[in-house]
Amino acid sequence: MSKPKVFEKPIGVKDYLPNAVAKLRQIERDVLTCMSGWGYEQIITPTIEYYDTVGVASSTSDQKLFKLLNNRGTTLVLRSDMTAPIARVVSSLLKEQPFPLRLSYHVNIFRSIEEEAGREAEFFQTGVELVGDASAEADAEVVALAIASLKAAGVERFKIAIGHMGFLNGLFEQTLSGNTDAQEQLKACLLGRDYVGYRDQLRKLSLAEPVQRELESILRLRGGQEICEQALELTTDATAQASIRHLCEIWDVLKAYGVCEHVLIDLTMIGDFSYYTGMTFEGYAADLGFPVVSGGRYDNLLGQFGRPTPATGFAIKTTRILELLGDQDDTAALAPRVLIGYDAEGRAEALAEAQRLRGEGQSVVTERMSAEEAGKVAEGAFSYKGNKFTERAFYIAGIERTGGSQA
């Protein structure tokens, strides 16, 4: 293997230049402020965790984990999601805190990817976990908060699709009892949105016509509250029916929030983590083919850390939202900057003025320049060395100021 060039970086990671960082931080601040308004408190966990605890519990496949050894030979992992680390914290440092707990976060996530996949190995997420509440009210709260958070991030057109793991599990167990391989193959097709492959798999199973027709019909179970009624007529399995009733309750709460225009029920929905146990959802922006938010209920995960309790949550793919908003004005997210130019005589006054303005919360750049350069700054609409500054830019030489206001 050839040695990488000095300017190269590993595949799947990227550099963020000032314009992009300003936008990313603005998205982060706006979303976290929204979450705080709903009573969620921010938490930070380590970038590295033990493989045998958080790494295993994360449900991220081994080939997607970044593993490393510490100086004692213990296997560590870079965090591949935030749900498992928060489950660890809730079961240890917060074990005396009463439920429910409302926690939020903004972190970078690491998942190893194949080179040809074109996906990022490091990306940013902003999300919440609502721990200790098994109700439909809690599930509806995280969906409604996901909608509010997307709006806070600047995403205007999107849809949230919600489903329930229990419906498919119950339906498949009723129709394909004991055929675990077939169930997993069908679920894999649904997870990948491969509906043609799903129908092909059904044909290969040589099922009785009524059963095949029943399993094909779930591909049409996408829409509003009427989908729940259709699903209840489709199966008599107790698990599947209880799951649909839970979705009906969630829908009723979402109606009270006034957000149903952004939501559709999709009973082909399967969460991409094995720890999901109930309601799952994904949100798609109108101009982006990838989901910008995903989440669901995971009632069994905290039991792995010794504190069994129900939980639900979601994560916004902040990096994808940055891609979505990337066609906006590159300078819009940058804070306006004041330029103070000075010569040797005015240095002390210039630097003192810069400190005063910074104390007021302004961004100030200081540059030593000649009177001629200062004049060009003023004539060039406060452009200096390729950078734009606000109309308050000025030049100090003793008490003389040119190119702007007296600030």
N, C-alpha and C positions, 0 to 999 in steps of 0.2 A: 504493500500500500504506500502510495507516494505521500510525502509530507505536505500538509495543507499550506497554502500560501498565507502570508501574514494577514491578508484582508478577508480571508474566508472564515465562515462560521459553520457549525454543524447544520445538517439538513433538518428543517422543521422549526428552526428558531429564527427570529428576525430582530432587526434593530428598529427602534421607534425614534424618529427625529422629533425636534421640538414641537412642530405643528401637531403631529399625531399624539404626542404625549399630552399636550394641552387639551386636546379633544377627549382623550381617554380619561384623564383626571377629572374633566368636567362631567363626563358621563358617570364616573364613579361617585363623585360628590353628590350629584343630583339624585342618583338612585339610592345611595345610603341615607340621604336626607329624607327621601320618601319613606324608606323603611323605618327610620327612626320615628317618623310621624305616626307609624302604626304600632309603636311600642317595642321595636326590635333593637337590641343592644349589640354593639359590634364586638367581635371576638377575633383574636389572631392566634393561630397555632403554628408550630414549627414547619419549616419547609421539608425537613426529613423526619421520618418516622421509622419504627421497627417494622420489618417485613412480616414477622410472625404475629403481629397484632393488627395494626392499622392496614398494613399491606394486604394481608389475607382478607380482612373484613371489608375492604373497599369494593370487592367484586370486580375490580379491573383485572383482566386476564394477565397472567404472568408475563406473556410476551409484550405486553404494553406498559409494564412497570419499568421505571429506571431504577436499577438496583446498584448498590455500592457497598463496600465493606469498610467498617471502621477499623481502628488500629488494634482492636481485640478480635477481629475476624467475625464480628456480628453483622448480619445482612440488614442493611437499611434500604429504604425506598424514598424517592422524592414523591411528595403527595400527588396522588392521581385523582383525588376528589376531596371535597371538604366534609362530606357527610360522615364518613368514618372517623376522622379526627375529632369532629364535634361530639360524636357519640362517646369517644374516649374521655373527653373533657367533662361531659355531662355526668358520666359514671364515676368520675374521680374528683376533680377539683370542685365540681358543682354538685356533688352527691348530697349535700345537706340542703340545697336549694329546693324549695317546693315547686311542683309543676302547676301550670305549664311554664316552660321557658321559651322565650322568644329571642333568638340570636341571629345576628347578621354578620356578613363578612365580605371582604374583597381581597382576592389572592391570585397568585399565578399558580397554574396547574400544569403538571408534567405527565405526558403519556407518549411512550415510544410509538413511532409510526413507521410504516413501510415507505421507502423513498418515493415509490410511484403513486402513493395514495394522495399526494398533494395536500395533506393536512398538517396542522401545526403540532409540534411536539411540546411547545410551551404556549399557553394562552391564559387569558384572564377571565375570572368569573366573579360575579357579585350575586350573593344569594342569601337565603334565610332558612332557618330550621325552626319549626314549631314543635316542641317536644313535650309530651305528656298529655295530649288531648286526642282521643280516638274519634271524635265526633265528625259528622258531616260539616258542621260549622267551621271546624279547623281546616278541613280540606278546602272549603269554599273561601276561607280567609286567605290562604296562600295563593289560590288562583286569582282572586280579586287583587291581591297585593302585586302579583306578577304583572297583571294588566296595568295597574297604577305605576309600577316601576318602569315598564316599557314606555309608557307615556312620558314619564319624567326623563327618560334617557333620550327622548326626541323621536322615538319610533311612532309614526302616525297611523300606518295601515298594517294591521296584523290580525291573525286569528289564533285562538287557543283551542286546540283539540284535546278533549278529555276522554279517557276510557277507564277501564277497571280490570286489573289482572284477574280478579275472581271470576268475571264473566267468562273469559276464554278458558280459564282452568276448569271451571265447572262444565262448560259446554263440551270441551274436548274429553274430559273424563267420562262424561255421559255417553258420548258417541264413539270414542276410541279407547274405551277402558282397557288398560293393560298394555296398550301399544304406545309406549313412551317414546320410541324413536320417531314414530309418525307425528306425534304431538309436537316434538321438538323441531322437526323439519318444517311443519306448518307455521309454528311460531317464528322460526328464523325467516321464513318468507314474509310474514307480516311485519316483522321488525325492519326488514330491508325494503318495505313497501313494494315487494315483488309480487303483485297480484296475479300476473301470468304464471309465475312459478308456483304460486299457491294452488291455482286451478290444476296445473300439471301434476302436482303432488297428490291432489285429491283423486285424479283419474288413475294414478298408479296404484292407489290403495284398493281399487276395485270394490268400493263400498256399495251397499244397497242404495238404489236411486233416491229414496226419501232422505237417507242420511247425507248423501252427497249434496243433494239440493239444500238441505238444512245448513251444511257447513259453507256452501257457496254463498248462501243468502247473507252471511254476516258482512260480506264485502259491500253490501248496500246499506248497512246500518250506520249512516253518517247523516247528522242533521240536528234538529232541535229536540225539545222534550218528547216529541212524538216517537223518537227512536227508542226511548225507554219502554214505551208501551208495546212497540213491535218486538223488542227483545224479550219481554216477559212472556209473549205468546210463543216465542221460538223454542224455549227450553223449559223443562220442569225441574231441572237440577236445582237443589236447594241453595248451593253456593252461588251459582250464576244468578238466581233470582234475588238473593240477598244483596249481591253486588249491584244489580240494576236498581234496586230500591234505594241503595246508598247514593247512587248517582242522581236519582230523582230528588233526593233531599238536598244534595249539593246544588243542583240546578235551582231549586226553590230559594236557597240562600243567595245564589248569584243574582237571581231576579231582584231580591231585596237590595243588593248592592248596586243594581242598575247597570250591569256589565254584560248581560247575555248577548248583546249585539256582537261582542268580540269572541263568543264561545260557541263551539259546536261539539256535539257528542260523537265520538268515533270509537265504535266498539272493536275495531281492529287494532287499536292502540296497544302497544306493548312497550313498557319501559326498557331502556337498554342496560339496566343494572339488575342483577339477580336478586338484590335485597328488596326490591319493590314488592309490596304485598297487597296493595289496594288500588285506589285511584292513582292514575298517572296522567300526565299532560305534557304537551309540547306546544310551543308558540312559533308561528312562522310569519315573518315580515313579507309584505307583498312583493318586495323587490329583491328577495334573497331566497335561494333554494334550500338553505340549511336552517334548522331550527335556531332561534335566537334565545329561547328559554325552554327549560324542561324541568320536570319535577314529579313528585308523587309521594305516596305513603309507604313507609318502611317500618312496620311494627315489630319486626324481629331483630333488627340490627343491634339495638342497645343491649339486648340480652347477651350478646357475645362479649360484652364488657362488664357483665355482672349487675346491670340495672335494667331489667326488662321494663319497657314502657313503649307506648305507641308514639309515632312521630311522623311528621310530614314536612315537606319543604320544596324549594326550587333553586335553580341557579340560572342566572342570566349570562349568556355568552357575551361578555363585554367586548371582546375583540371583534366578534362578528358585527356587533352594533357599530363599532368604529368603521368597519368596512362598509356597512350600509350607509353611514353618514359621510363617507369619505369624499363625496363629490361636492360638499359644501365649500365655501370660501376658506382656503387654508389659513388665512390670518384671523378668521372670526374668533377662534378659541384662544388666541394669544392675548395675554393681558397687555393693555396699552403701556408704552414705556416713554418716559421722559428722558431727553438727552440734555446733559449739561456739559457744554464745552468750556474749556478754560485754558489760560496760558500760565506761565510761571507766576506772574504777578497776582492772578486771581485764584490760584490753586486752593488756598485755605478757605476762601469764601465759597468757592464752588463745592468743595467736599462737605463743608458745613451745611450748605443748602441741600445737597443730596441726602445727607443724614436726616434733615428735617422732613423732607418729602417722603423718605422711606418710613419714617416714624408715623406718617399719616396713612401708610399702607400702599404707597405708590411704588411702581417699579422704575428705578432710575439707573441710567447708564452714564458714566463719566468718561470723557475723552479729552486729552490735551490736544488743542488745535490752534491754528493761526486765525487771525481776524478774517483773512481771505477765505479760509475753509468755513468759518462760521457763516459768512455771507452766502456761500454756496448752499449750505444747509438750509438757510431761510428761503433762498430762491428755489430750491428743489423740493419744496413742500415737506421739509424736515426729513429728507432721505440722506442717510450718511453711511458710507461703506456698504451699500446694498441693503440697508435695513431702514424700515419706516419707523418714525417716532411721532408722538402726539404734537399738537400745535403749541404745547408749552415748552418745546425745546428752546434753549437759549444759551448764549455765550457769555462768560464772565471774564472780564479783564479789569481787575480792580473793581470799580462800581459800574463800569459800562456793560450794558446787556444789549444784545442784538438778536434778531431772529425769533422773538417770541414775547410773551407777556412778562410782567414783573414777578409773576408767580408768588 
